[in-house]
Amino acid sequence: MSIKRALISVSNKEGILPFAKQLQAEGVEIVSTGGTSRVLSEGGVDVLGISDVTGFPEILDGRVKTLHPYIHSGLLAMRDKDEHMTQLAEHHITPIDLVVVNLYPFKETVEKQDTSFEEAIENIDIGGPGMLRAAAKNHKHVTVITDPEDYDIILEQIKGGGDVPQETKERLAAKVYRHTASYDALVANYLTSRTGELYPETYTVTYEKKQDLRYGENPHQQAAFYREPIGPMSSIANAIQLHGKELSYNNINDAEAALSIVKEFGQPAAVAVKHMNPCGVGVGESVNEAYGKAYEADPVSIFGGIVAFNRELDEETARPLREIFLEIIIAPSFTQEALDILTEKKNLRLLTIALEEETPQERSKITTVHGGALVQEEDRKGFLDADIQVVTDRDPTEKEWQDLKLAWKVVKHVKSNAILLANDERTVGVGAGQMNRVGSAKIAIEQAGASARGSAMGSDAFFPMKDTVEVAGEAGVSAIIQPGGSIRDEESIEKANELGIAMVFTGMRHFKH
């Protein structure tokens, strides 16, 4: 069965005129609405208005035009069912064989900063989704297009009176339901966010594919990268890649980890990450000074890692970066001189990311498990949000306070159990992901070596016993910051006083699993 009548109603008019002209050349009668009808008519396409089909005018400022039995009967009638075709004939209804519809630009509307609630509501499409869903349900008999990318495929298949293969119809129907589901999810989330309801009875999210990946964590795993349609600009999903080969699955995870840490700092900072854990973090008066400290923190682990900066990357910093193997460098921007130096390395990925969001907002983090998902608000609490208490006899010195703050900012991004040592505005030891806290402390101390002496220790959770304080004291750690809250806190405090260690409680845990 070839296509005899098409209904076209699109918000995105890209390519619609040449597509409609070719349909007309194939003998297809075209029905259209409102703005689409005007564009086609002015372009020389013969168009039958929707009111000519329904015998009813478009009313309520265009809110009601296609919501009519003459339209939906033409879409839903099963051509191989005599009873359906007889009813169409009795009511003088012509079947619609092709539907070309895309929806009101709701996403584009609410993305704008000055959009009013009333404007957002008016951009919720009603008739469009109804026609798409009807046509997609009846895809055995009706071809439905919602994406301009599919115009050429259909034109090729119907050339010379041909019909669209059932396989294509089914693929396009599935695409329609993905499209309408995503559209409805955006509307639902927009309205839900206005009500302040954090965890509704159903939790619907939608993502748009950014790219296929060569593979996932390992070569035998397939993978793709998706982004939120209305997501934060300050994210790896909205990064602009200036140079280098495509990002891998592991690159994206590591880049996200580096980005989340470097956002913690107001002063110039450099963050080196390996396998989603920081291996070196430094701050300074310039990005070059910060990078020098981050590199010195662990010159071994940085090899093959990712480095993120929170300031423009200059020529002075680019030169030492070029001398080692790195997977990715992230910065808000690069000077031309820095780009000239770093692009000499063909595979080095260079990413720019906007670190300042126009409207910071609370966001949810989703972690999937088999058969379900965990949803929680992001851990955005920092040093200023903590309930800081010095619990030992000795207060930290000014230098110790600086190291404690750095340790606290970074340890929240280390896999639990997490212990981190900081000394002179840089990390010097990281203990991550161990089954007990004292084990993480020993790893961090061993990595720090002589730099452990006079350092500050940060812990993502409380000390269940005094053993971590003991190993800290043996290594020469002079100050500790931890949440507190253990039933044996007093033992740790007494041991810290005995060893002359200043200890600070924050009242805030930062587990990261």
KAMORA-V501031 format. One line per field, one symbol per residue. phi: phi as a letter, one per 40 degrees, with the letter a starting at -180 (. if undefined). psi: psi as a letter, one per 20 degrees, with the letter a starting at -180 (. if undefined). burial: # if it has 9 or more other ideal C-beta (glycine too) atoms within 8 Angstrom, else .. A space follows every 50 residues. Layout:
phi: ???
psi: ???
burial: ???
//
This chain:
phi: .ccbbbbbabcccdgcccccccdcccgccbbabfcccccccccgccbccc ccccgbccbffgcbabcadcccccccccccbdccccccccbfbccbcbbb abcdccdccccccccccccccccccbcddcccccccccccbbcbbbbdcc dcccdcccdggcbcccccdccccccccccccccccccccccccccgccbc cbbbbabbccacbdacdbdcbcaabbbccbbcccaccbcbccagccccdc dcccccccccccccbccdabbbbbfgbcbababacacccccdccccdacc ccdgcbbbbbbdcbcccccccccbcbcabbacabcccccdcccccdcccb bbaccbccbdacbcbbbcbdgaabbacccbcbccccccbcbbcbcccdcc ccccccccccccbccccbbbbbafgacbabbbgccbccccccccccccfc cccgcbbbbcacccaccccccccccgcbabbacghccbdccccccccccg ccbbbbgacbdab
psi: orphpqppoqgojpjhghghghghhjjpppprqchgggggghjjppppqh hhghjpqprlkjhogimqhhghhhhipohjohgghghgghjlppqphppo prrqmgghgihphjprgghggijopghghggghgghhkihippppiphii ghggghhjpkjrqpqhggggghghhghgghggghgggghghhhhijogmr hqopqqqppgqqqhrchqhjpqqrpqqphmrphmqhhjqpphqrrqqrgh ggghhgggghghiiphrpqpppqpljqpippqqairhggghghhghhnig hhpjappqqjrpprghhhghhhiroqgqppqhrpqhggghghihogippp pppoioqgnpqpqqpppqrojaqppqqqnjpagiiqnppoirhpqqrggh gghgggghhhhijppqpppppqplkqqippoqkriqhhghghgggghhch ihpjrppppirroirihhhghgghijpiqpprhriqikhhghgghgghik ppppqijpqlqo.
burial: ..#.#######.#..##.######.#.#.#####.##.###.#.#.#### #.##...#......####.##########....##.##..#.#.###### #######.##....#...##..###.##########.##.######.#.# #..##.##.....#...###.######.############.#........ .....#.#....#.#.....#.#.#.###.##.######.####..###. ###############..#######..########.#############.. ##..###########.######...#######.##.###.###....### ####..#......#............#....##..#..####...#...# #######################.########.#..#########.##.. ###.#########.##.######.##########.#.##.#######.#. ########.#.#.
//
